[in-house]
Amino acid sequence: MSLGSADRIYWIDTMSRIAQPVLHHLNHRQLKAKMPIERKMDDRHMYTYLEALGRLLTGMAPWLEHGSREGEEGRLRERYAEQARGAIEAATDPSSPDFMNFSEGYQPIVDAAFLSHALVRAPEELWNKLGDQVKQNVIEALKSTRTRKPYYNNWLLFSAMIETALYRAGADWDRMRVDYALRQHELWYKGDGIYGDGPDFHADYYNSFVIQPMLVDIISTLKGEDPTWADMEENVIRRARRYAVQQERSISPEGTFPAVGRSLAYRFGAFQLLSQMALQHQLDASLEPAQVRCALTAVMKRVINAPGTFDEDGWLTIGFCGHQPEIGETYISTGSLYLCSAVFLPLGLPANDPFWQGEADWTNKKAWNAQSFPIDKALY
């Protein structure tokens, strides 16, 4: 078996290990009864379940949409696609014991947006195949977030992503929420591929957790609706490519990366943007797809193999490398942790894609082993 094939199996196995408790219990409408809530704030039970669903599916979506239809992978993909649709039904059915909160407090804006991003990434498997009543329930749930006011930072993109999903669903959508988010982020661009989180620069991974992946997919989906949005696309992609280069260069020869900024409990979800650029064939010319795969695989193994990453029942625990509850901010709870699934986006590429072929050292592995590696340069 080639290394690329072995890596793909490892990625699918790792994603399955993360996904199984959430999707299994939602399909039995027992998530609220069975999922533990590790937290610092007592109110997280109001939000943690939607966090788990939306964040998990945003990473799984490309594989559910484009993964193999054949063999063992095909059978597993089909089973998880059915479970994902069942989970969406359970979460949005008002009569379900797992009906989730979309309208109380501010946090639902965030996780309705991650669920929306999943719908945009997998329109056939996660939207078209839903029953009519489920579709209506989803639309009503997403619209109910409009009573919440987003904060003046990356949260503007959450509102815009929800509207993007409503657009894809053929429902009424609000152009102004989209336009405001896109224009403000253009004003907040700081240079060299990095946006501010609001007016200020933050040294964290939010350019990858939220900002650039959502900017790319909102504009890609809606650019035909406004020439101003279409004109933004080239710069948004150029900046995303540059930030992906920076992300790849942050991975050490050992598969570690800097513990900088907030929300470190999202673990390798920090590399969503690098994974998305690989998925969309938008990697900079200086990056071989195979080196990105090898780098991300090294990160996965470093994280997953850390003792305490999962509890005895298979649920993720709060931590960056293992169980480190002290690094969880007050807004972090068990459901929050499932944003780590965003690293799996390249599973939406077929097994014969260059991403899954061959083997290559990543930049820091070359640099620290006295190999030639490309010089870095800023984006102007």
KAKAUR-V227251 format. One record per helix or strand of 3 or more residues. SS is the DSSP state (A for helix, B for strand). FROM is the first residue (numbers start at 1). TO is the last residue. Records with the same first field share a line. If there is no record, write none. Layout:
SS: FROM-TO, FROM-TO
This chain:
A: 3-27, 31-34, 42-46, 48-66, 71-92, 108-121, 123-128, 132-147, 155-168, 175-187, 206-225, 227-249, 264-279, 289-304, 325-327, 334-348, 354-356, 363-367
B: 189-191
